Amino acid sequence: IFPNPTNGAFKIEIGTEKVNEITIYNIYGQLIYFTNKSFSEIDISECSKGIYLIQILTDSRVIEKKIILQ
């Protein structure tokens, strides 16, 4: 996930694995973004500044990362 920290738009690269879902939660656990399509770039610039948890579901695993929105 880069750039991190971001001003809103960021890219997700996980190699050759197929992405099934991408969900983003705020620090309170509220869902702010969901897609079941594979996107190389996501924009959350309309959200408040802070820390967000990104959960990426692939065919073989769940990846969780944090991103900081400036």
mmJSON file of the N, C-alpha and C atoms, coordinates in Angstrom:
{"data_MODEL":{"atom_site":{
"group_PDB":["ATOM","ATOM","ATOM","ATOM","ATOM","ATOM","ATOM","ATOM","ATOM","ATOM","ATOM","ATOM","ATOM","ATOM","ATOM","ATOM","ATOM","ATOM","ATOM","ATOM","ATOM","ATOM","ATOM","ATOM","ATOM","ATOM","ATOM","ATOM","ATOM","ATOM","ATOM","ATOM","ATOM","ATOM","ATOM","ATOM","ATOM","ATOM","ATOM","ATOM","ATOM","ATOM","ATOM","ATOM","ATOM","ATOM","ATOM","ATOM","ATOM","ATOM","ATOM","ATOM","ATOM","ATOM","ATOM","ATOM","ATOM","ATOM","ATOM","ATOM","ATOM","ATOM","ATOM","ATOM","ATOM","ATOM","ATOM","ATOM","ATOM","ATOM","ATOM","ATOM","ATOM","ATOM","ATOM","ATOM","ATOM","ATOM","ATOM","ATOM","ATOM","ATOM","ATOM","ATOM","ATOM","ATOM","ATOM","ATOM","ATOM","ATOM","ATOM","ATOM","ATOM","ATOM","ATOM","ATOM","ATOM","ATOM","ATOM","ATOM","ATOM","ATOM","ATOM","ATOM","ATOM","ATOM","ATOM","ATOM","ATOM","ATOM","ATOM","ATOM","ATOM","ATOM","ATOM","ATOM","ATOM","ATOM","ATOM","ATOM","ATOM","ATOM","ATOM","ATOM","ATOM","ATOM","ATOM","ATOM","ATOM","ATOM","ATOM","ATOM","ATOM","ATOM","ATOM","ATOM","ATOM","ATOM","ATOM","ATOM","ATOM","ATOM","ATOM","ATOM","ATOM","ATOM","ATOM","ATOM","ATOM","ATOM","ATOM","ATOM","ATOM","ATOM","ATOM","ATOM","ATOM","ATOM","ATOM","ATOM","ATOM","ATOM","ATOM","ATOM","ATOM","ATOM","ATOM","ATOM","ATOM","ATOM","ATOM","ATOM","ATOM","ATOM","ATOM","ATOM","ATOM","ATOM","ATOM","ATOM","ATOM","ATOM","ATOM","ATOM","ATOM","ATOM","ATOM","ATOM","ATOM","ATOM","ATOM","ATOM","ATOM","ATOM","ATOM","ATOM","ATOM","ATOM","ATOM","ATOM","ATOM","ATOM","ATOM","ATOM","ATOM","ATOM","ATOM","ATOM","ATOM","ATOM"],
"id":[1,2,3,4,5,6,7,8,9,10,11,12,13,14,15,16,17,18,19,20,21,22,23,24,25,26,27,28,29,30,31,32,33,34,35,36,37,38,39,40,41,42,43,44,45,46,47,48,49,50,51,52,53,54,55,56,57,58,59,60,61,62,63,64,65,66,67,68,69,70,71,72,73,74,75,76,77,78,79,80,81,82,83,84,85,86,87,88,89,90,91,92,93,94,95,96,97,98,99,100,101,102,103,104,105,106,107,108,109,110,111,112,113,114,115,116,117,118,119,120,121,122,123,124,125,126,127,128,129,130,131,132,133,134,135,136,137,138,139,140,141,142,143,144,145,146,147,148,149,150,151,152,153,154,155,156,157,158,159,160,161,162,163,164,165,166,167,168,169,170,171,172,173,174,175,176,177,178,179,180,181,182,183,184,185,186,187,188,189,190,191,192,193,194,195,196,197,198,199,200,201,202,203,204,205,206,207,208,209,210],
"type_symbol":["N","C","C","N","C","C","N","C","C","N","C","C","N","C","C","N","C","C","N","C","C","N","C","C","N","C","C","N","C","C","N","C","C","N","C","C","N","C","C","N","C","C","N","C","C","N","C","C","N","C","C","N","C","C","N","C","C","N","C","C","N","C","C","N","C","C","N","C","C","N","C","C","N","C","C","N","C","C","N","C","C","N","C","C","N","C","C","N","C","C","N","C","C","N","C","C","N","C","C","N","C","C","N","C","C","N","C","C","N","C","C","N","C","C","N","C","C","N","C","C","N","C","C","N","C","C","N","C","C","N","C","C","N","C","C","N","C","C","N","C","C","N","C","C","N","C","C","N","C","C","N","C","C","N","C","C","N","C","C","N","C","C","N","C","C","N","C","C","N","C","C","N","C","C","N","C","C","N","C","C","N","C","C","N","C","C","N","C","C","N","C","C","N","C","C","N","C","C","N","C","C","N","C","C","N","C","C","N","C","C"],
"label_atom_id":["N","CA","C","N","CA","C","N","CA","C","N","CA","C","N","CA","C","N","CA","C","N","CA","C","N","CA","C","N","CA","C","N","CA","C","N","CA","C","N","CA","C","N","CA","C","N","CA","C","N","CA","C","N","CA","C","N","CA","C","N","CA","C","N","CA","C","N","CA","C","N","CA","C","N","CA","C","N","CA","C","N","CA","C","N","CA","C","N","CA","C","N","CA","C","N","CA","C","N","CA","C","N","CA","C","N","CA","C","N","CA","C","N","CA","C","N","CA","C","N","CA","C","N","CA","C","N","CA","C","N","CA","C","N","CA","C","N","CA","C","N","CA","C","N","CA","C","N","CA","C","N","CA","C","N","CA","C","N","CA","C","N","CA","C","N","CA","C","N","CA","C","N","CA","C","N","CA","C","N","CA","C","N","CA","C","N","CA","C","N","CA","C","N","CA","C","N","CA","C","N","CA","C","N","CA","C","N","CA","C","N","CA","C","N","CA","C","N","CA","C","N","CA","C","N","CA","C","N","CA","C","N","CA","C","N","CA","C","N","CA","C","N","CA","C"],
"label_alt_id":[null,null,null,null,null,null,null,null,null,null,null,null,null,null,null,null,null,null,null,null,null,null,null,null,null,null,null,null,null,null,null,null,null,null,null,null,null,null,null,null,null,null,null,null,null,null,null,null,null,null,null,null,null,null,null,null,null,null,null,null,null,null,null,null,null,null,null,null,null,null,null,null,null,null,null,null,null,null,null,null,null,null,null,null,null,null,null,null,null,null,null,null,null,null,null,null,null,null,null,null,null,null,null,null,null,null,null,null,null,null,null,null,null,null,null,null,null,null,null,null,null,null,null,null,null,null,null,null,null,null,null,null,null,null,null,null,null,null,null,null,null,null,null,null,null,null,null,null,null,null,null,null,null,null,null,null,null,null,null,null,null,null,null,null,null,null,null,null,null,null,null,null,null,null,null,null,null,null,null,null,null,null,null,null,null,null,null,null,null,null,null,null,null,null,null,null,null,null,null,null,null,null,null,null,null,null,null,null,null,null],
"label_comp_id":["ILE","ILE","ILE","PHE","PHE","PHE","PRO","PRO","PRO","ASN","ASN","ASN","PRO","PRO","PRO","THR","THR","THR","ASN","ASN","ASN","GLY","GLY","GLY","ALA","ALA","ALA","PHE","PHE","PHE","LYS","LYS","LYS","ILE","ILE","ILE","GLU","GLU","GLU","ILE","ILE","ILE","GLY","GLY","GLY","THR","THR","THR","GLU","GLU","GLU","LYS","LYS","LYS","VAL","VAL","VAL","ASN","ASN","ASN","GLU","GLU","GLU","ILE","ILE","ILE","THR","THR","THR","ILE","ILE","ILE","TYR","TYR","TYR","ASN","ASN","ASN","ILE","ILE","ILE","TYR","TYR","TYR","GLY","GLY","GLY","GLN","GLN","GLN","LEU","LEU","LEU","ILE","ILE","ILE","TYR","TYR","TYR","PHE","PHE","PHE","THR","THR","THR","ASN","ASN","ASN","LYS","LYS","LYS","SER","SER","SER","PHE","PHE","PHE","SER","SER","SER","GLU","GLU","GLU","ILE","ILE","ILE","ASP","ASP","ASP","ILE","ILE","ILE","SER","SER","SER","GLU","GLU","GLU","CYS","CYS","CYS","SER","SER","SER","LYS","LYS","LYS","GLY","GLY","GLY","ILE","ILE","ILE","TYR","TYR","TYR","LEU","LEU","LEU","ILE","ILE","ILE","GLN","GLN","GLN","ILE","ILE","ILE","LEU","LEU","LEU","THR","THR","THR","ASP","ASP","ASP","SER","SER","SER","ARG","ARG","ARG","VAL","VAL","VAL","ILE","ILE","ILE","GLU","GLU","GLU","LYS","LYS","LYS","LYS","LYS","LYS","ILE","ILE","ILE","ILE","ILE","ILE","LEU","LEU","LEU","GLN","GLN","GLN"],
"label_asym_id":["A","A","A","A","A","A","A","A","A","A","A","A","A","A","A","A","A","A","A","A","A","A","A","A","A","A","A","A","A","A","A","A","A","A","A","A","A","A","A","A","A","A","A","A","A","A","A","A","A","A","A","A","A","A","A","A","A","A","A","A","A","A","A","A","A","A","A","A","A","A","A","A","A","A","A","A","A","A","A","A","A","A","A","A","A","A","A","A","A","A","A","A","A","A","A","A","A","A","A","A","A","A","A","A","A","A","A","A","A","A","A","A","A","A","A","A","A","A","A","A","A","A","A","A","A","A","A","A","A","A","A","A","A","A","A","A","A","A","A","A","A","A","A","A","A","A","A","A","A","A","A","A","A","A","A","A","A","A","A","A","A","A","A","A","A","A","A","A","A","A","A","A","A","A","A","A","A","A","A","A","A","A","A","A","A","A","A","A","A","A","A","A","A","A","A","A","A","A","A","A","A","A","A","A","A","A","A","A","A","A"],
"label_entity_id":["1","1","1","1","1","1","1","1","1","1","1","1","1","1","1","1","1","1","1","1","1","1","1","1","1","1","1","1","1","1","1","1","1","1","1","1","1","1","1","1","1","1","1","1","1","1","1","1","1","1","1","1","1","1","1","1","1","1","1","1","1","1","1","1","1","1","1","1","1","1","1","1","1","1","1","1","1","1","1","1","1","1","1","1","1","1","1","1","1","1","1","1","1","1","1","1","1","1","1","1","1","1","1","1","1","1","1","1","1","1","1","1","1","1","1","1","1","1","1","1","1","1","1","1","1","1","1","1","1","1","1","1","1","1","1","1","1","1","1","1","1","1","1","1","1","1","1","1","1","1","1","1","1","1","1","1","1","1","1","1","1","1","1","1","1","1","1","1","1","1","1","1","1","1","1","1","1","1","1","1","1","1","1","1","1","1","1","1","1","1","1","1","1","1","1","1","1","1","1","1","1","1","1","1","1","1","1","1","1","1"],
"label_seq_id":[1,1,1,2,2,2,3,3,3,4,4,4,5,5,5,6,6,6,7,7,7,8,8,8,9,9,9,10,10,10,11,11,11,12,12,12,13,13,13,14,14,14,15,15,15,16,16,16,17,17,17,18,18,18,19,19,19,20,20,20,21,21,21,22,22,22,23,23,23,24,24,24,25,25,25,26,26,26,27,27,27,28,28,28,29,29,29,30,30,30,31,31,31,32,32,32,33,33,33,34,34,34,35,35,35,36,36,36,37,37,37,38,38,38,39,39,39,40,40,40,41,41,41,42,42,42,43,43,43,44,44,44,45,45,45,46,46,46,47,47,47,48,48,48,49,49,49,50,50,50,51,51,51,52,52,52,53,53,53,54,54,54,55,55,55,56,56,56,57,57,57,58,58,58,59,59,59,60,60,60,61,61,61,62,62,62,63,63,63,64,64,64,65,65,65,66,66,66,67,67,67,68,68,68,69,69,69,70,70,70],
"pdbx_PDB_ins_code":[null,null,null,null,null,null,null,null,null,null,null,null,null,null,null,null,null,null,null,null,null,null,null,null,null,null,null,null,null,null,null,null,null,null,null,null,null,null,null,null,null,null,null,null,null,null,null,null,null,null,null,null,null,null,null,null,null,null,null,null,null,null,null,null,null,null,null,null,null,null,null,null,null,null,null,null,null,null,null,null,null,null,null,null,null,null,null,null,null,null,null,null,null,null,null,null,null,null,null,null,null,null,null,null,null,null,null,null,null,null,null,null,null,null,null,null,null,null,null,null,null,null,null,null,null,null,null,null,null,null,null,null,null,null,null,null,null,null,null,null,null,null,null,null,null,null,null,null,null,null,null,null,null,null,null,null,null,null,null,null,null,null,null,null,null,null,null,null,null,null,null,null,null,null,null,null,null,null,null,null,null,null,null,null,null,null,null,null,null,null,null,null,null,null,null,null,null,null,null,null,null,null,null,null,null,null,null,null,null,null],
"Cartn_x":[0.867,0.0,0.909,0.782,1.626,0.906,1.161,1.999,1.286,2.06,1.524,2.487,2.098,0.78,0.381,-0.938,-1.494,-2.369,-2.596,-3.546,-4.923,-5.064,-6.368,-6.269,-5.53,-5.405,-4.18,-4.366,-3.255,-3.442,-2.362,-2.369,-2.161,-2.746,-2.581,-1.966,-0.833,-0.205,0.059,-0.428,-0.183,0.379,0.913,1.502,0.472,0.553,-0.295,-1.597,-1.799,-3.025,-4.243,-5.372,-6.623,-7.291,-7.645,-8.327,-9.829,-10.449,-11.893,-12.669,-12.134,-12.795,-11.753,-12.1,-11.314,-12.288,-12.005,-12.821,-11.91,-12.43,-11.676,-12.551,-11.965,-12.659,-11.957,-12.738,-12.112,-11.669,-11.106,-10.554,-11.635,-12.897,-14.015,-14.641,-14.087,-14.605,-15.759,-16.044,-17.132,-16.647,-17.432,-17.106,-17.229,-16.154,-16.213,-16.059,-15.581,-15.366,-15.438,-16.104,-16.159,-16.226,-15.488,-15.613,-15.304,-15.974,-15.639,-15.03,-14.49,-13.787,-12.322,-11.468,-10.038,-9.681,-9.244,-8.804,-7.341,-6.594,-5.197,-5.046,-6.039,-5.967,-7.313,-7.244,-8.437,-8.276,-9.375,-9.336,-10.3,-9.764,-10.581,-10.406,-10.115,-9.839,-11.048,-12.263,-13.457,-13.604,-12.794,-12.864,-12.051,-12.297,-11.558,-10.129,-9.243,-7.858,-7.795,-6.877,-6.729,-6.169,-6.299,-5.784,-6.948,-6.717,-7.731,-7.143,-7.987,-7.589,-8.113,-7.203,-7.566,-7.501,-8.568,-8.62,-8.794,-7.849,-7.85,-8.052,-9.105,-9.413,-9.021,-8.104,-7.699,-8.215,-7.892,-8.303,-7.653,-6.46,-5.712,-5.496,-5.761,-5.486,-6.216,-6.157,-6.678,-5.487,-5.354,-4.253,-4.843,-4.263,-4.714,-3.554,-3.79,-2.782,-3.433,-2.618,-3.083,-2.579,-3.392,-2.981,-3.343,-2.5,-2.732,-3.165,-4.314,-4.825,-4.478,-3.702,-3.269,-4.203],
"Cartn_y":[-1.167,0.0,1.224,2.053,3.233,4.328,5.586,6.085,5.976,5.873,5.815,6.561,7.715,8.348,8.867,9.101,9.524,10.761,11.463,12.582,12.122,10.843,10.315,9.155,9.325,8.261,7.41,6.099,5.181,3.937,3.201,1.984,0.768,-0.345,-1.619,-2.596,-3.181,-4.208,-5.418,-6.585,-7.812,-8.926,-8.599,-9.609,-10.241,-11.562,-12.268,-12.776,-12.599,-13.094,-12.321,-13.014,-12.384,-11.769,-10.498,-9.802,-10.049,-10.566,-10.815,-9.653,-9.054,-7.931,-6.993,-5.705,-4.705,-3.941,-3.912,-3.128,-2.201,-1.017,-0.033,0.412,0.391,0.779,1.967,2.829,3.913,3.378,4.223,3.807,3.326,3.675,3.251,1.94,1.358,0.105,0.261,1.494,1.741,1.52,0.822,0.573,1.869,2.24,3.46,3.174,1.972,1.647,0.145,-0.303,-1.729,-1.896,-2.858,-3.231,-4.707,-5.356,-6.737,-6.81,-5.684,-5.604,-5.278,-5.667,-5.418,-4.054,-3.161,-1.836,-1.665,-1.043,-0.777,0.523,1.432,2.686,2.972,3.404,3.739,5.162,5.906,7.292,7.453,7.808,8.066,9.518,10.415,11.809,12.512,11.993,12.612,12.279,11.368,10.974,11.925,11.866,12.686,12.183,13.089,12.704,11.743,10.77,9.812,8.49,7.482,6.143,5.248,4.468,3.564,2.16,1.16,-0.239,-0.747,-1.299,-1.864,-3.375,-4.043,-5.501,-5.979,-6.801,-7.31,-8.818,-9.297,-10.726,-11.28,-12.253,-12.928,-14.364,-15.138,-16.541,-17.343,-16.927,-17.744,-17.114,-15.816,-15.19,-13.863,-13.372,-12.045,-11.187,-10.04,-9.115,-7.893,-7.501,-6.296,-5.321,-4.105,-3.037,-1.758,-0.887,0.44,1.471,2.51,3.632,4.919,5.923,7.219,8.201,8.832,9.853,11.215,12.01,13.326,14.41],
"Cartn_z":[0.0,0.0,0.0,-0.996,-1.088,-1.863,-1.613,-0.524,0.819,1.853,3.216,4.116,4.638,4.64,3.26,3.112,1.833,2.016,0.93,0.916,0.463,0.157,-0.241,-1.201,-2.276,-3.27,-2.95,-3.021,-2.788,-3.63,-3.804,-4.608,-3.717,-4.14,-3.456,-4.454,-4.08,-4.906,-4.035,-4.465,-3.69,-4.558,-5.69,-6.557,-7.461,-7.584,-8.538,-7.939,-6.644,-6.01,-6.503,-6.588,-6.996,-5.773,-5.866,-4.783,-4.914,-3.841,-3.843,-3.236,-2.163,-1.496,-0.91,-0.878,-0.168,0.718,2.013,2.941,3.717,4.022,4.792,5.952,7.152,8.376,9.002,9.664,10.426,11.786,12.597,13.884,14.857,14.583,15.433,14.951,13.892,13.367,12.404,11.995,11.055,9.621,8.843,7.447,6.654,5.951,5.139,3.653,3.309,1.895,1.725,0.668,0.349,-1.158,-1.666,-3.064,-3.204,-4.125,-4.438,-5.837,-6.278,-7.546,-7.265,-8.148,-7.973,-8.567,-7.714,-8.152,-7.801,-8.671,-8.36,-7.577,-7.679,-6.932,-6.274,-5.018,-4.237,-3.737,-3.688,-3.217,-2.043,-0.879,0.311,0.769,-0.167,0.185,0.797,0.589,1.174,2.659,3.163,4.578,5.456,6.74,7.702,7.838,8.198,8.44,9.606,9.519,10.606,10.126,10.978,10.704,10.271,9.233,8.703,8.574,8.748,8.608,7.269,6.477,5.184,5.301,4.875,4.897,3.457,3.014,1.64,1.707,1.089,1.06,-0.299,-0.296,-1.527,-1.483,-2.491,-2.501,-1.381,-0.945,0.012,1.386,1.536,2.834,2.997,4.238,4.574,4.969,4.338,4.616,5.29,6.432,7.123,7.229,6.827,6.861,7.373,7.922,8.347,7.374,7.177,6.344,7.061,6.89,7.523,6.436,6.664,5.757,6.342,5.596,6.065,5.587],
"occupancy":[1.0,1.0,1.0,1.0,1.0,1.0,1.0,1.0,1.0,1.0,1.0,1.0,1.0,1.0,1.0,1.0,1.0,1.0,1.0,1.0,1.0,1.0,1.0,1.0,1.0,1.0,1.0,1.0,1.0,1.0,1.0,1.0,1.0,1.0,1.0,1.0,1.0,1.0,1.0,1.0,1.0,1.0,1.0,1.0,1.0,1.0,1.0,1.0,1.0,1.0,1.0,1.0,1.0,1.0,1.0,1.0,1.0,1.0,1.0,1.0,1.0,1.0,1.0,1.0,1.0,1.0,1.0,1.0,1.0,1.0,1.0,1.0,1.0,1.0,1.0,1.0,1.0,1.0,1.0,1.0,1.0,1.0,1.0,1.0,1.0,1.0,1.0,1.0,1.0,1.0,1.0,1.0,1.0,1.0,1.0,1.0,1.0,1.0,1.0,1.0,1.0,1.0,1.0,1.0,1.0,1.0,1.0,1.0,1.0,1.0,1.0,1.0,1.0,1.0,1.0,1.0,1.0,1.0,1.0,1.0,1.0,1.0,1.0,1.0,1.0,1.0,1.0,1.0,1.0,1.0,1.0,1.0,1.0,1.0,1.0,1.0,1.0,1.0,1.0,1.0,1.0,1.0,1.0,1.0,1.0,1.0,1.0,1.0,1.0,1.0,1.0,1.0,1.0,1.0,1.0,1.0,1.0,1.0,1.0,1.0,1.0,1.0,1.0,1.0,1.0,1.0,1.0,1.0,1.0,1.0,1.0,1.0,1.0,1.0,1.0,1.0,1.0,1.0,1.0,1.0,1.0,1.0,1.0,1.0,1.0,1.0,1.0,1.0,1.0,1.0,1.0,1.0,1.0,1.0,1.0,1.0,1.0,1.0,1.0,1.0,1.0,1.0,1.0,1.0,1.0,1.0,1.0,1.0,1.0,1.0],
"B_iso_or_equiv":[0.0,0.0,0.0,0.0,0.0,0.0,0.0,0.0,0.0,0.0,0.0,0.0,0.0,0.0,0.0,0.0,0.0,0.0,0.0,0.0,0.0,0.0,0.0,0.0,0.0,0.0,0.0,0.0,0.0,0.0,0.0,0.0,0.0,0.0,0.0,0.0,0.0,0.0,0.0,0.0,0.0,0.0,0.0,0.0,0.0,0.0,0.0,0.0,0.0,0.0,0.0,0.0,0.0,0.0,0.0,0.0,0.0,0.0,0.0,0.0,0.0,0.0,0.0,0.0,0.0,0.0,0.0,0.0,0.0,0.0,0.0,0.0,0.0,0.0,0.0,0.0,0.0,0.0,0.0,0.0,0.0,0.0,0.0,0.0,0.0,0.0,0.0,0.0,0.0,0.0,0.0,0.0,0.0,0.0,0.0,0.0,0.0,0.0,0.0,0.0,0.0,0.0,0.0,0.0,0.0,0.0,0.0,0.0,0.0,0.0,0.0,0.0,0.0,0.0,0.0,0.0,0.0,0.0,0.0,0.0,0.0,0.0,0.0,0.0,0.0,0.0,0.0,0.0,0.0,0.0,0.0,0.0,0.0,0.0,0.0,0.0,0.0,0.0,0.0,0.0,0.0,0.0,0.0,0.0,0.0,0.0,0.0,0.0,0.0,0.0,0.0,0.0,0.0,0.0,0.0,0.0,0.0,0.0,0.0,0.0,0.0,0.0,0.0,0.0,0.0,0.0,0.0,0.0,0.0,0.0,0.0,0.0,0.0,0.0,0.0,0.0,0.0,0.0,0.0,0.0,0.0,0.0,0.0,0.0,0.0,0.0,0.0,0.0,0.0,0.0,0.0,0.0,0.0,0.0,0.0,0.0,0.0,0.0,0.0,0.0,0.0,0.0,0.0,0.0,0.0,0.0,0.0,0.0,0.0,0.0],
"pdbx_formal_charge":[null,null,null,null,null,null,null,null,null,null,null,null,null,null,null,null,null,null,null,null,null,null,null,null,null,null,null,null,null,null,null,null,null,null,null,null,null,null,null,null,null,null,null,null,null,null,null,null,null,null,null,null,null,null,null,null,null,null,null,null,null,null,null,null,null,null,null,null,null,null,null,null,null,null,null,null,null,null,null,null,null,null,null,null,null,null,null,null,null,null,null,null,null,null,null,null,null,null,null,null,null,null,null,null,null,null,null,null,null,null,null,null,null,null,null,null,null,null,null,null,null,null,null,null,null,null,null,null,null,null,null,null,null,null,null,null,null,null,null,null,null,null,null,null,null,null,null,null,null,null,null,null,null,null,null,null,null,null,null,null,null,null,null,null,null,null,null,null,null,null,null,null,null,null,null,null,null,null,null,null,null,null,null,null,null,null,null,null,null,null,null,null,null,null,null,null,null,null,null,null,null,null,null,null,null,null,null,null,null,null],
"auth_seq_id":[1,1,1,2,2,2,3,3,3,4,4,4,5,5,5,6,6,6,7,7,7,8,8,8,9,9,9,10,10,10,11,11,11,12,12,12,13,13,13,14,14,14,15,15,15,16,16,16,17,17,17,18,18,18,19,19,19,20,20,20,21,21,21,22,22,22,23,23,23,24,24,24,25,25,25,26,26,26,27,27,27,28,28,28,29,29,29,30,30,30,31,31,31,32,32,32,33,33,33,34,34,34,35,35,35,36,36,36,37,37,37,38,38,38,39,39,39,40,40,40,41,41,41,42,42,42,43,43,43,44,44,44,45,45,45,46,46,46,47,47,47,48,48,48,49,49,49,50,50,50,51,51,51,52,52,52,53,53,53,54,54,54,55,55,55,56,56,56,57,57,57,58,58,58,59,59,59,60,60,60,61,61,61,62,62,62,63,63,63,64,64,64,65,65,65,66,66,66,67,67,67,68,68,68,69,69,69,70,70,70],
"auth_comp_id":["ILE","ILE","ILE","PHE","PHE","PHE","PRO","PRO","PRO","ASN","ASN","ASN","PRO","PRO","PRO","THR","THR","THR","ASN","ASN","ASN","GLY","GLY","GLY","ALA","ALA","ALA","PHE","PHE","PHE","LYS","LYS","LYS","ILE","ILE","ILE","GLU","GLU","GLU","ILE","ILE","ILE","GLY","GLY","GLY","THR","THR","THR","GLU","GLU","GLU","LYS","LYS","LYS","VAL","VAL","VAL","ASN","ASN","ASN","GLU","GLU","GLU","ILE","ILE","ILE","THR","THR","THR","ILE","ILE","ILE","TYR","TYR","TYR","ASN","ASN","ASN","ILE","ILE","ILE","TYR","TYR","TYR","GLY","GLY","GLY","GLN","GLN","GLN","LEU","LEU","LEU","ILE","ILE","ILE","TYR","TYR","TYR","PHE","PHE","PHE","THR","THR","THR","ASN","ASN","ASN","LYS","LYS","LYS","SER","SER","SER","PHE","PHE","PHE","SER","SER","SER","GLU","GLU","GLU","ILE","ILE","ILE","ASP","ASP","ASP","ILE","ILE","ILE","SER","SER","SER","GLU","GLU","GLU","CYS","CYS","CYS","SER","SER","SER","LYS","LYS","LYS","GLY","GLY","GLY","ILE","ILE","ILE","TYR","TYR","TYR","LEU","LEU","LEU","ILE","ILE","ILE","GLN","GLN","GLN","ILE","ILE","ILE","LEU","LEU","LEU","THR","THR","THR","ASP","ASP","ASP","SER","SER","SER","ARG","ARG","ARG","VAL","VAL","VAL","ILE","ILE","ILE","GLU","GLU","GLU","LYS","LYS","LYS","LYS","LYS","LYS","ILE","ILE","ILE","ILE","ILE","ILE","LEU","LEU","LEU","GLN","GLN","GLN"],
"auth_asym_id":["A","A","A","A","A","A","A","A","A","A","A","A","A","A","A","A","A","A","A","A","A","A","A","A","A","A","A","A","A","A","A","A","A","A","A","A","A","A","A","A","A","A","A","A","A","A","A","A","A","A","A","A","A","A","A","A","A","A","A","A","A","A","A","A","A","A","A","A","A","A","A","A","A","A","A","A","A","A","A","A","A","A","A","A","A","A","A","A","A","A","A","A","A","A","A","A","A","A","A","A","A","A","A","A","A","A","A","A","A","A","A","A","A","A","A","A","A","A","A","A","A","A","A","A","A","A","A","A","A","A","A","A","A","A","A","A","A","A","A","A","A","A","A","A","A","A","A","A","A","A","A","A","A","A","A","A","A","A","A","A","A","A","A","A","A","A","A","A","A","A","A","A","A","A","A","A","A","A","A","A","A","A","A","A","A","A","A","A","A","A","A","A","A","A","A","A","A","A","A","A","A","A","A","A","A","A","A","A","A","A"],
"auth_atom_id":["N","CA","C","N","CA","C","N","CA","C","N","CA","C","N","CA","C","N","CA","C","N","CA","C","N","CA","C","N","CA","C","N","CA","C","N","CA","C","N","CA","C","N","CA","C","N","CA","C","N","CA","C","N","CA","C","N","CA","C","N","CA","C","N","CA","C","N","CA","C","N","CA","C","N","CA","C","N","CA","C","N","CA","C","N","CA","C","N","CA","C","N","CA","C","N","CA","C","N","CA","C","N","CA","C","N","CA","C","N","CA","C","N","CA","C","N","CA","C","N","CA","C","N","CA","C","N","CA","C","N","CA","C","N","CA","C","N","CA","C","N","CA","C","N","CA","C","N","CA","C","N","CA","C","N","CA","C","N","CA","C","N","CA","C","N","CA","C","N","CA","C","N","CA","C","N","CA","C","N","CA","C","N","CA","C","N","CA","C","N","CA","C","N","CA","C","N","CA","C","N","CA","C","N","CA","C","N","CA","C","N","CA","C","N","CA","C","N","CA","C","N","CA","C","N","CA","C","N","CA","C","N","CA","C","N","CA","C","N","CA","C","N","CA","C"],
"pdbx_PDB_model_num":[1,1,1,1,1,1,1,1,1,1,1,1,1,1,1,1,1,1,1,1,1,1,1,1,1,1,1,1,1,1,1,1,1,1,1,1,1,1,1,1,1,1,1,1,1,1,1,1,1,1,1,1,1,1,1,1,1,1,1,1,1,1,1,1,1,1,1,1,1,1,1,1,1,1,1,1,1,1,1,1,1,1,1,1,1,1,1,1,1,1,1,1,1,1,1,1,1,1,1,1,1,1,1,1,1,1,1,1,1,1,1,1,1,1,1,1,1,1,1,1,1,1,1,1,1,1,1,1,1,1,1,1,1,1,1,1,1,1,1,1,1,1,1,1,1,1,1,1,1,1,1,1,1,1,1,1,1,1,1,1,1,1,1,1,1,1,1,1,1,1,1,1,1,1,1,1,1,1,1,1,1,1,1,1,1,1,1,1,1,1,1,1,1,1,1,1,1,1,1,1,1,1,1,1,1,1,1,1,1,1]
}}}
